[in-house]
Structure formats: C-alpha cells, structure tokens
C-alpha cells in the first residue's frame, strides 16, 4: 500500500512537514527544488529556505515566517506572500499555506505547509501593470474592445481627444455606419439609411423630425464621414437643442447639385427649441464636424440662430455616386411607416417576459439591467446551445433575444424552435445579416454595439409591430 509520504513525494507542488517545535520532519522533491538545496531533517527549523524576505524586500526571520506563526499560535495562516532566496542567490516569490496538525485528543503535534510558486504570476502582473501604466500615461488615444466591437476600456488620451458619456457614442456611430456598409459589401450606404441610423434611432416615428431627399448612395469613406457628422448634430440636438423639448422641430433635407461638379448639399435646421447662442470657444463636436468634412474635400457651416441651430453641409460626390442618385424632384422621405414604430400610450414593455440567449456575461448583465429598468422580466438566460434549447422548451416568454454565435456554435436550431413555438425573436450580432442562419436573413436584427434605446426599440418591434409591417423588416427604409 502506498504510504502518505510517497503520495506527497509524487505531488508536483512543494510540501513539507514539521514537528510541534518547528523542526522539519519531511519535504518532497518539489520543495527541495524551490529552496535550491536539501535542508537537514530534524535540525532545520520552520522553513527550508536559505533566506526569507517580505514582498517589499525586508528580511524575514525564519522564526517569524508563516509556518512559525501557525505553530506558535495554533492556527492556519493564509493570504501571505514571501520571497525565498536560494544559496545561489536566485529568488522565488511564493505563497505558503501552513496548517497545524493535531492528534485525536487535540494536542498540537506538528504542521504541514504547501508552498505555491507564484513568481511567474507576479512577473506577469508586473508586466501588465507596466503596460497599463504606459497606456494610462500615453498622450495617444488607446482603446480596447471585444471581437464584437464592444468597448471595454480607454485611456486619458482617448478621453481628451474624443470626450468621455460622447466617446462611446461616436464609436457606436462608426459601428452603425460600418454595419450598413457591410450589408452592401462595402459598396456604399444610402443617405436616408444614414439619417435613419444616426438621427431617428430610438424614436423612428418622432413627429418632430422630418427628413427627405433623393436616393443617393455614398461611397464607404463619405458614408462614414457623414455618419459622424449626423451623430454629432443629433446628439447636440437631443441634449441641448430642438429635440431636448417636446415642441422642438428638426428638418433634415438633402439634394444633389450638379453645376460646377457634383456635390451633396445637406441642410440641418432646428426650430422651436431652447434659445441658443454661439459658444465662446469651439467645442470638440464643432471641430470634429468641420475637420471631418474638410478631410473629404467638403465644408460645413453652422449658425446659431435665435430659433435654433442650422448646419449646411456640402460634400463632393464622385461620378459613380452622382449617376446612382435618384431624381431630385421625387425625394425619398421618412413619411412611410417606420419599421420601429413608437409605442402608443396604451402599449408598454412592463411585465413582458423575455428570454436572453447570450454567451458573453458582461453583455448579458448589461441587457438584463436595461430590460429590468424598463419593466421587463428576464425569465431565463442561456449561454450554451443545450441550455438555450431547454429554456425555449420550458420557459413561458413573450419574446427572445438570440446571440447569433453562441459559444462558437450556430443557432439555426434555436431559431427553428422559436418559430415553431410562435415566439417572436431578434438576432443579436455585430456582423450584419450575412452572419444570420440561412432561411432567417429577413429576421429582426439588433446590431452590436447597441444602446438602451436600440434594445428597447427592437423589443417594441417584436411585441407590437403589425404583421403588415413586420413582413417588410428586411427591406431598406
């Protein structure tokens, strides 16, 4: 039969024992390797290391080491780090786990200690801290994000350049523009789509907003630039301008001018809003609008009138965009029913039961928090395909949100199950409709990254949209 010491000898972690007076009675090969020598049994006391130090470099007498404390006070010692110096001068950072041993009568007879080498972990932590310090102190804007495009951190340089509650908003504006471009295989985006994404999102049936203009597809670069500008103007209007009050109005119109070279002329006019006046200094948003347009060879002119802000934008168009523009005399408008109809007074999300299928814990927590705040009840969550199937079969719900890529597995089967049970659902993805399961390319999609408004508006579609409108969800506005 294998003895206890044979078992301890076979372990790859450093372990040793002592008698009640602290004299070492056994140690395994891993302990000798950690100490860098073989201490004499029966005479070496408390610990077999050559010298000991506290983590800050101060000498640590062997009689005050964690093992000595455990024996003298008759208790376990946890959460302490120390440094062992070997005879050759090399040092090892370790964490001890000394535990007193008692006989059946309760008398202290010795102790056992496990020494965990944490040198590599400490070095990695120090390297991470060093890199973090570089990022924090850098004047460059540095951000980190998940593969889905969700921002996880940014440094002070990014805050200075982009602003802070506005930095993530601008990144989301870029993400929305890139989603539109992905759908067209980076061939371009229609101006009306850009206006819908950047201005109407969250309130698509807002009767305070009117927008019209010809069908016009911008190339990828121009689309991204215009998206940023529209985001800045819309954010300002909702915070301080016409859209910050119930009676304010916003008109967005555009046309194509062909004389003197083709160009897009977009007019942004706010009215009936709070009294505005020109700022004493250019803010970041204003500078961003001007420089963004200038970088594309265009220009933007902002005026602060007593009845509201106006902005006139001129953007040069390549020949391909001009030839793809619709007849300016028959403008495309937003007067048709929106795909995300606003809730009427008697509609509410309160009490609605939602299933959340998402494998990213932080995303799931954020979504659940938003839904709970809106009065919804998350009746179940799933992060794996098997759990999701079980949840769909068992949970009684009004709607479901389904991550398209669930722990690396496709969700075709989940979409089929939900359809059979007549449960409305939306796919959640950062990769556009191309990532959806075959046969479900026309389903409702909530694009990552998204905000609370987009999330709740998507649920409104699932729960309240008339069937005559839902069947056209996959078409462009």
N, C-alpha and C positions, 0 to 999 in steps of 0.2 A: 504494500500500500504506500502511496506517495505521502511523504511527510509534509508538514506545514512549511518547513524551511525550504524544501525542494520546490514547492509551489511559489514561494516568494522569490527564490533564485531565478525562476523561469520568467518572472514578470519583467517587461522592458522599462519599468519605471523604478527610480531609486527608492529603496525601502531599507530601514534598519530598525533594530530594537535595542532597548537598554534595560538595565535592572532598575530598582527603585532609587538607587543613588545616581543614576545617570550614566553608569559605565556601559559602553557599547558591548552587547552580547551577540549581535548578528548584523551583517549587512550583505546585500546581494551585489552581484557584479555591476549592475547599473549604478548603484550608489558609489562604488569604488571609481567608476568612470567619471561620475560627476565631481567627486572630490579630487580626482587626479592622483590618488595614492591609496594604499591599503592600511588603514589605521590598526593598531594592535587591539585585539579583543580583550576586554576585561580591564584595560588601563585607560584607553582614550575615553573621555567623558563628554557627554551632552551631544556632541556632533563630531563627525569625522573630517570635517573640512579643515584645511591648513590654517586659514584665517577667515574671519567673518566681518562683513561691513553692513551697515544700514544702506538703504537705497540711495541716500544722499551722500554716501561716501564716508561717513563717520565710522570708526572702528566699533565692532560689536563683540564684546567679550563673550566667550563661549558660555560662561555662567549666567548670561542674560539673554541667551538665544531662546527662540520659541520653545524648543524641547525642554530647556531648563525651566522655563516658566510653567509648562504643562505639568512637569513632575513636582515642582515646588508648591504649586497651587492646586494640583489635583484636578485640572480641567483641560478641555480641548482648547487649542489656540488656532484661530482661523483669520484669514484676511491680512496676513503679514507677509511682506516680501523681504528678502535679504540677498546679499551677494557673497558667494563663496570664492575665495582665492585659492588656486591650486599651487603646489610647490613650484611649478614652472612659471608662475606669475599671471597665468590666464585667469579670467574671472567668469563666473557663471551666475546669472540672476535666477533665483529660484523662489518658489512659494512652498513653505512647509505646512504639513498637516499633522502635527503631533497629537496623539491621543493616549491618555493614561490607560493602563491595563490593571484590572483588579481580580483577585481570586474570588471564589464563591462567597466568602464572608465579607467582601467589600474592601479588603485590605489592598493598598496600592502595592503592586509587585513589579511595575516597570512601565514602559511605554513603547509605542510603535510610531514611527514617523515616515511619512511619504514626502519625498522631495520632487516637486514638479519643476522641471527646467523651463523657464519662461523667457530665456534670452532672445530667441527668435521673435517671439511675440512682442517683447519690449522694443527690440530693434525696429520691427515693422511699425509699431505705434509711434516711435520717434520719427521714423521716415515720413509717416502720414502727417504727423504734427508739423514737420519741417515743410512739407509740401503745402499743407494748409496755411502755414504762416506766409509762404511765398504768395499763395493765391490771395490771401486777405490783404497783404501789404502792396500787391501789384496795382499800378495805375491802369493797367489794361482791364477791359471788361471780360470777365471769365465766368461762364455759366456751366452747369452740369445738368444733364437731362436723361430720362429713361429712353429706351429704344422706341417707345411710343411717342416721344416728343414732349413728355411732361417735365416741366422744370422742377428740379429738386433743390438747387442752391445757386446762389450767385454772390459775387464779392462786392466790396465797396466801389470798385471801379465801375462795375455794371450799374450799380445804384446811381453813381454820379452821372454816368452817361445817359442811362435810359430812364432814370427815376425809379421809385420802388413799386402801392396797390395797383401804376401805368406800365412798368417794365413787362410784367407777365401779360398784360393786356395787349401790348404791341407784339409780343411773341405769338400770342393766340391769333392776332390779326394776320400775321405772316403764315401761320399754320393753316388758317382757313383758305387763304389765297392759294397756298400750295396744294390743298385738297382739291380745289376747283381745277387747278392745272393738271393734277394727276388724272382726273376724270377725262380730260381731253388729251391725255398722253403728252402733256407739256406743250400743246399746240397753242394754247391761249385761253382766255376767260372773257365771257361777255360782261359788259359794263353793268347791266342790270343784275347779274349774279353777284358781282362785287358789291353793289349797293345793298342787295338783299342780305348778304352775309355780314357786312360791316355796319350797316345803318339800321336795318329792320330787325335784326336778330333779337329774339326775346320779346318783341312786340310787332310781329309782322302785319297785324291788322290795325295798327295805331293810326287812327284817322287824322292825327295831327301831321302825319308825314305824307307827302305826295312826291312821286318821282316818275319821270318819263323821259324818253329819248329813243333814238333809233337803235336797232340791233347792231352792236359793234363789238367785235372780238379783238381784244388787245393781245399783243404778244406777251410771253411769260414775264419779261422784265418790266414792261409797262404795267401789267396787271398787278404785280407785287408792289410797285411804287404807288399806284393809285389806291390799292388796298390800305397801305399805311396812312396815306393822307385822309381817306374817308374815315378810318378808325380814329385818328386824332380829332377830326371835326365832330364826329358823332359823340366821342367821349366828352369833349368840351361842352357840346350842346346838352347832354344829359346831366352833366354836373352843374353847369353854370348858366347855360343858355336857354333857348326856347323849349327844349324838351325837358327842362327841370320843373316846368309848371304845367298844369292841366290845359291851360288855354293857349299855350305856345304853338307855333306852326313852323314847319320846315318844308321847304321845296327844294328838290334836287332835280335839275334838268340838264340834259346834255345834247349836243348837236355836233355834226361833222362839218367843218369848214374846209372847202377845197381850194379857194383862191389863195395864191401865194404859198402853195404847198399844203398838203392835208394835215389837219390837226383836230384834236378833240377839244371842244370847249365845254366845260362843266361848270354849272352855276349852282352854288350852295347859298340859299337865302333863308335866314331865320327871321321870324316876326312874332309879335305879341308876347315876347319873353321878358325876363327881367331887364332892367335898364343896364346897358353895357357901356364900357368906356375902354379906350385903348390902354393897354398896360404900360407902365412906366419903363419897363425893360422887356426885351424879347424873352419869352419862356422857351423851354426846350421844345414844346409841341410846335410852336410857331416856327422855330428854326428848323425843326425836322421837316415840316411841310415845305418850306422854301427850298431847303437843300435837296430834298428828295426830288422835287420837280426839276430843279436846276440840273441834277445829275442825269436826268433823262432828256435834257435839252428843252424843258418846258419852263413854265413860270406859274406862280400862284400869287394872287393879290388879295389880301384880307383887309376888310373895312369894318370898323366898329361903329355902326350906326345906332341912333337912339332907339330904333325899333327892333334891333337885332343885328347879329353878325352876318356878314356876307363874304363869300370867297369865290373868286373867279379863277378857274384853273385852265391853263392851256397846255396841251400835251401833243407834241409832234407825232404823227402816225406814219408808219411805213406804208408803202404801196399796197402790200398784202392786206393790211387792216382796212385801208380805205375801200378796197374792192369788195371786202366782206361786209361792209356796213350796209344796213337796210336803208330803205327810203326814209329820209328825214322828215318827210311830210306825213308819214304814218308811224308815229312814235310808239315804242313799246312802253307800257305803263304798268304800274303796280295795282291797278284798279280791279284786276281779276281776283277771285277768292284766293286767299293765301293758303299755302299748304299747312301752315302752323296757325290755325285760327285762334284768336284770343278767346279766353273763356268768357261766356256771358255771365251775368250777375248770379244766375242760379247754378252755375257749374262750379265745382270745387274739386281740389285734389284731396281734401280732408277725408281721412278714413279709407282711402284707396289702398288696396293690398298689392304689394309689389314683390316680385322675385328678383333677386340680384345674383347674376352669374358672372363672376369676375375673379381672376386668379391673382391680381395684384392687391395685397392687403390695404395699402395706403389709398388706392383708388376706391376700393370698396368702402372703406371707412368714410372717405370724403362724400361719396354718393349717398350713403346711408344717412349721414348727418344732414345733407341738403334735403333729402326726402322727408326725414323726420320733422325738420323745421317747417316744411310745407304742409304738414299734417298727414303725410302718408305713413303707412305701416309696412316695414320690410318684414314679410312673413317667412323669409328664408334666404340664406346665402349659400352659394356653392362655388368652390374653387377648382373642382375636378369634374371630369366628364361623368363619371359614375354617380357622384353626389348630385350633379345637376339633373340627371335623368330621374333619380329618385325624388328629387324636390319637385320636378314638374309633375310627376305622377301623383304625389301625395298632397302638395300644398294647394290650398284654395286661394287663387290670386286674381286680380283684375288685369294685370299686365306684367311683362317681364323685360328685363334688360340683359342682353346676352353679349359677352365678350366674344369677338369673332375667333380669336386664337386663345383657346383655353388650355394653359399649360402645354402649349405646343401641339395640341390636338384640334382637328376641325370640329365644327359644331353643327354640321349638316343634320345629324340625328336629332339634336335638340330642337332645331328649327322645325323639323318634321313633326316631332312630338307636340310642340306648342300649337302648330297649325291644326293637327288632329283634334286637340282639345279646345280649339277655337279661342285660344288665349292670345290677345294682341301682344306683340313684342317688337323691340327695336334692337338692331345690332349696334354694338359699341366697338369702334375701330379707329385707328389712326392711319389706315392705309387706303381709304376710299372704297368705292363699291367693287373694285377689282378683287378685293380680299373676301367678299361675301361668298357663301356657298352657292354652287350652281343651282339655278332654279329659284333663288331668292334675291337676285340682283335688284329687284324693284322694291325691296323691303325698306322700312324706315331705318335711317342710319343716324346715329349720334357720333359725330366725329371727335376724336381725341386730338388735342386737348379741348375741353369744354368747360364752360362756366355753369353756375346755377341756373341762369336764365335759359340756356340751351337745353339743359337737362329737364327742367320743368316744362318747357315748351314741347319737348319731344313726348313727354307723358300726356300732355294735352292732346296731341295728335292721336296717340294710341287710344285714349279713353273717350274722346268726344268728337273726333272728326267724322263728318257724314261719309257714308260709303262712296257717294258720288265723287267726293274729293279724294278720298284715300286711294282710289284706283289710279290716280294720276301722280302719286307721290314721287315716282321715279323720274318724272319729266322736269325739265328746267323751268324755272319761273320766268 
